[in-house]
Amino acid sequence: MAGHSKWANIQHRKGRQDAARSKLFSKLSKEITVAAKMGDPDPEKNPRLRLAIKDAKSNSMPKDNIERAIKKAAGGEGEAYEEIRYEGYGPNGVAVIVEAMTDNRNRTASNVRATFGKHGGNLGETGSVGFMFERKGEIVYPADAGDAESMLEAAIEAGAEDVESSEDGHTVWCADTDLNDVAEALEAQLGESETTRLVWKPLNTTELDLEGMQKLMRLIDALEDDDDVQRVTTNFEAPDEVMAQLAS
């Protein structure tokens, strides 16, 4: 994909305020607790928990918070959360996938539907936009981890499918089921990555102008403000100048 395809998960935008960071930590803690409850509380024996902890660390979540979330699961604490995926269209026909963890399916569905409607979107049925994405493992390394050729060679050797390199860094793509193995092989060669996670990668994108981006961001921000929503992914694409205007 082109280097100006800024479709990546919006929740990792820089410059979040303290309140938003606290909310992010809460969502990360929930993922850690659920992962630990579903499998082994030892991250060495639980790939999902290991990835959740890595994601938390990449977002500068304090070690105490991580350990507390694991202990909560080990002690049988915490709600019984259900994982749900919602799909729909945002302003200008942008495809939106919302991943949630909830202890009340009716509440979450009602809130997500209302948020879509309020911000010019439309909540669809499961599968209504999912065909526009593919589930992939994404491993990100900084630009100084190596040049494009050496990164590609290391990635292929580790079992990855492709690498996208730019001045901002290297993004390694692999099959979703191979993420843990590929991440471990790369870490042995290159050291720890910046992020390692499962994502929904768009197969095609919808380009937006500044006004379209502003409308979409209002929808995304409102969705992410819901405590039940873990992450939001879209297939928007915007030129660099539009992204610069949006950030200013």
N, C-alpha and C positions, 0 to 999 in steps of 0.2 A: 504493500500500500504506500501511497505517496507520503512524504515526510510531513506534509501539512495536515494529515488526517488526525485531528485532535479528538478522536472518539473515545479515548481511554476513560476508564472509570473516573467520574467527576469527583468522587468523594476524596480523592487524593490531591485536589487542588491546594496549592500553597496559600499561606496567608489566612488560614482559618482563625477565627476568634476563639478565645478561651472557652466560651460556652459550647461552641461547636466541637472543639477538641475533646471536651468532657463527654459530649454525646458520642463522639467517635470511639472513645475509650470504652464506653458502656457497650457499644455494639461489638467491639472486638472482644470484650470480656465474655459476652454472651456466646460468641462463636467458640471461644476457648472452652467454656463450661460445657456447652453442648457436645463438642468434639470429645472432651474427656469423659463425659457420661456415656456416649455411644460406643466408645472403645476403651482402651487402656489409658489410665492417667499418666503413664510414662510415655513422653513424646517419642522416645526411641522405638517404642513398640506400636505407635499410633501415628501413621502418616498425616492424617487430617489434623490432629492436634499439633503436630510438628509444624505444619504449614500455617496454622492459626497463630501459633506463637511467633513464627517468623514475620507474619504480616503485622502483628502487634508491635514487634521490635522495630520494624521498618517505619512505623508511625510514631516512634519515640515513646511508646507506652512504658511506664515505669515497671521494673522487674517485680516490685511488690504487688502491683495490680495483676500481673500475669500469674504469679504464684497463688494469689488469693482466689482467682477464678478457677484454677485447677483444684485447689483444696475444697472449694464449694462443691464441685462435682464429686470428688472423692468422698465427701461427707454426706452425699445424697441430698444436698441442698439445691435450691433453684427450681424454677418452674419447669413443667414438661412442655418444651417448645416443639412446635410443628413447623417444618420447613415448607414454604409455599412460594411458587413463582407466579407472578402476574405479568401479562403481556398486553401491550397496547400501543397506541399512536399518540405522539405529542404534536405540538403545533407544526404545520407544514409537512405533516406526514412522516415525521421522524419516528423510527421504530424504538420502542422503550421496553426493556426487561427490568422488572423489579423483583428482587429476591428478599424474602422476609422470613423472620422467625417469630412465631406468635403463640400465645397460650389461649387466643380467642380468634378463631378463623373468621367469624362473622364481623367482629369489630374491625379487623384489619382489612378485609375485603371492602367493607363500607367506606372506610377512610381512604383507601387507595382509589376507589372509584370516584369518590367526591373530589379528591385532589386532581385527578385527571380532568374531570369535567370543569372544575373551577379555572383551570389554566389552559383551556383550549385543546385538551386532548380527549382521547376516547379509550377506555379500558376494553380490551377485547377478550376473546376466549383463549384458553391455553393453546399455544400453537399458532396463534394468529400472526405473530411476528418471529417466532422462534426459528422458522425456516430460513430467516435472513441472517442467522448467526450460526457459528459452530463452537462447540465447547472445546477449549484449548488450554494447555498449560502455558503460562507466560513467566519467563525468568528474565529479570532485567539486571544488567551489569553496567557500571559506569564506563564512559568512553576510554578511560585510561587502563581498562582491564586488558586491552590488546587492540590490534588493528582488525579491520573487517575480515581479512583473510584468515588470520589466526583464530578469531572467534568462531568463524564458520567451521573451521577444521575441528576445533574443540567441541563444538555443539554436535556436529554429525557423529563424531566419535562417541559422544555421550548418549546418542540415540535420539537427538532432536530432529525436527523436520526442516527448520529454516531459521535464519537469523536476519533481523533488520538492523543495520548499523547506520548511525548518523553522528553528528557532532555532539548530540545529547546523550549518546550511549548505545548500548546493544540490547535488543530485545530478542530473546531466544524463544522459539515456538516449538511445542511438542504435543503429542496426543495427550488428552486429559488423563488417560490411565497410566501414562508414562511419567507424569510430572515428578513424582517423588524420586524415581530412579535417575532421571535425567538431572534433576537438581543436585542430587548427591554426587553424581559423576562429575558434574561441572565444578562443584565446590572443591572436590579433591584436586582439580587441575588449576582453578582460577581463584579459589577462595570464596568467601561468602558473597552471595548476590545482594543487590539492593532490595529486590522484592521477588517472591516466588508465590504464584497463586493461580487458581483456576479462573478463567475469564470466559465471557461470551465474545467471540471475535466476529465482527460483521463481515459478511460475504460481499456486501455492497454498502454504499454510503449515500446519504442525502446531504447535499451542500446547502449551507445556510448563510444568509447575509447577517449583518449586525442586528437588525430588528428580530430576525428569526432566532438568533442565538439568545438574545435577551429574553424572549418568550420561553424558549426551551429551558434556560437556566432557572427561571422562576418556577417552572414545573419540577425540575430536578431538585432544587433547594427545598421545595415544599414536601416532596416525597421523602427526601433524606431527613427531614425534620421529624418524621414519624418514628417513634421509638421502635416500632416493629420492623421497619425497613432496614435491611442490612446493607444492601448496595443497589445502585441503579446503573444500568448500562444502556447506551444509546448508539445509534449508527450515524450520528451527524458528522459532517466534514465541514471545515471552515478554513478559509485562507488565513495565513499568518497575520495579515493586517487586521482582520476582523477579531482574531483572538487577542491581539495587542490592544485594540480599542475596548474590548470587553474587560480586560484586566486593568485598564487605566481608570 
